[in-house]
Amino acid sequence: MMKHILSLSLLLVLAACGGKPSADASLLGPADFQTALASTPQAVLIDVRTPEEFTGGHIDQAVNIDFKSPGFAEAFSAYDKTTPLFVYCQKGGRSGKAAAQLKEMGFKVTDLQGGFSAWQSAGLPAK
């Protein structure tokens, strides 16, 4: 019973953050995401928001590949499937979908729970 309550609580927290749990990718909170990114050699950080959102502020070293752009999937043909990808959006919805798609393409993906909003709320550095 307690396990079910904890699972339901996690789902409610994720929904409130705008994200969704995904078996397709690792989902980490801001501090753990930052630590994992820093300790993962050859990691590529992908901001899947629009170019306008990206210009308004982003995590340092992020590459902007808009999830809603027609060439989203094709943009990853330049990356080796062994390249660890870290993705985020504004609140977690788009990055959850992007992470699932990238996982289907064969990538190892880590998604930022709560997105850039959570990153900023945690006081982590941004450009």
C-alpha positions as CSV (number, residue, x, y, z in Angstrom):
1,M,0.0,0.0,0.0
2,M,2.8,2.4,0.9
3,K,4.5,1.7,-2.4
4,H,1.4,2.7,-4.3
5,I,1.1,5.9,-2.3
6,L,4.7,6.8,-3.0
7,S,4.2,6.0,-6.7
8,L,1.1,8.2,-6.9
9,S,2.9,11.0,-5.0
10,L,5.8,10.8,-7.5
11,L,3.4,11.0,-10.5
12,L,1.6,14.0,-8.9
13,V,4.9,15.8,-8.3
14,L,6.1,15.2,-11.9
15,A,2.8,16.3,-13.3
16,A,3.0,19.5,-11.3
17,C,6.5,20.2,-12.7
18,G,5.2,19.8,-16.2
19,G,7.1,16.6,-16.9
20,K,6.2,13.0,-17.1
21,P,7.9,9.9,-15.8
22,S,9.5,8.0,-18.6
23,A,10.9,4.5,-18.8
24,D,12.6,5.7,-21.9
25,A,15.2,8.0,-20.3
26,S,16.8,8.9,-17.0
27,L,14.9,11.7,-15.3
28,L,17.0,13.7,-12.8
29,G,16.3,16.8,-10.7
30,P,18.4,19.9,-11.3
31,A,21.3,19.2,-8.8
32,D,21.6,15.5,-9.9
33,F,21.3,16.5,-13.6
34,Q,24.1,19.0,-13.1
35,T,26.3,16.5,-11.4
36,A,25.7,13.7,-13.9
37,L,26.3,16.1,-16.8
38,A,29.6,17.3,-15.3
39,S,30.8,13.7,-14.7
40,T,29.8,12.3,-18.1
41,P,32.6,12.4,-20.6
42,Q,31.6,13.5,-24.2
43,A,28.1,14.4,-23.0
44,V,26.1,16.7,-25.2
45,L,23.6,19.1,-23.6
46,I,20.5,19.7,-25.8
47,D,18.0,22.5,-25.2
48,V,14.9,21.5,-27.1
49,R,13.1,24.8,-26.7
50,T,12.5,27.3,-29.5
51,P,15.3,29.6,-30.5
52,E,13.5,32.5,-28.9
53,E,13.3,30.7,-25.6
54,F,17.0,29.7,-25.9
55,T,18.0,33.3,-26.5
56,G,16.1,34.3,-23.4
57,G,18.4,32.2,-21.2
58,H,19.9,28.7,-21.2
59,I,22.3,26.4,-19.5
60,D,25.9,27.0,-20.5
61,Q,27.3,24.8,-23.3
62,A,23.8,23.8,-24.5
63,V,23.1,23.2,-28.1
64,N,19.7,24.4,-29.3
65,I,17.7,21.9,-31.3
66,D,14.0,22.9,-31.3
67,F,11.9,19.8,-30.7
68,K,9.0,21.3,-32.8
69,S,11.2,21.9,-35.8
70,P,10.7,19.6,-38.8
71,G,14.4,18.6,-38.8
72,F,14.6,17.6,-35.2
73,A,15.3,13.9,-35.7
74,E,17.7,14.5,-38.6
75,A,19.8,16.9,-36.5
76,F,20.9,13.9,-34.5
77,S,22.4,12.1,-37.5
78,A,25.6,14.0,-36.7
79,Y,25.9,12.3,-33.3
80,D,27.2,8.9,-32.6
81,K,24.7,6.7,-30.8
82,T,27.2,6.2,-28.0
83,T,27.1,10.0,-27.3
84,P,25.3,10.6,-24.0
85,L,22.6,13.2,-24.5
86,F,21.3,15.4,-21.7
87,V,18.0,17.2,-22.7
88,Y,15.8,19.9,-21.2
89,C,13.0,22.3,-22.2
90,Q,11.2,24.9,-20.1
91,K,9.2,22.7,-17.8
92,G,9.8,19.1,-18.8
93,G,7.0,18.3,-21.3
94,R,8.9,18.7,-24.6
95,S,12.1,17.2,-23.3
96,G,10.2,14.1,-22.0
97,K,8.9,13.6,-25.5
98,A,12.2,14.4,-27.1
99,A,14.0,12.0,-24.7
100,A,11.6,9.2,-25.6
101,Q,12.1,9.8,-29.3
102,L,15.9,9.9,-28.9
103,K,15.9,6.7,-26.9
104,E,14.0,5.0,-29.7
105,M,16.7,6.2,-32.0
106,G,19.2,4.4,-29.9
107,F,20.7,7.2,-27.7
108,K,21.3,7.1,-24.0
109,V,19.3,10.1,-22.7
110,T,19.1,12.0,-19.4
111,D,16.2,14.4,-19.0
112,L,16.0,17.4,-16.7
113,Q,13.0,17.0,-14.4
114,G,11.1,20.3,-14.3
115,G,13.2,21.8,-17.1
116,F,14.9,25.1,-17.2
117,S,12.4,26.6,-14.8
118,A,13.5,24.1,-12.1
119,W,17.1,24.7,-13.0
120,Q,16.7,28.4,-12.4
121,S,14.6,27.9,-9.2
122,A,17.5,25.8,-7.8
123,G,19.8,28.7,-8.3
124,L,22.0,26.9,-10.8
125,P,24.0,28.9,-13.4
126,A,22.5,30.0,-16.7
127,K,23.5,32.3,-19.5
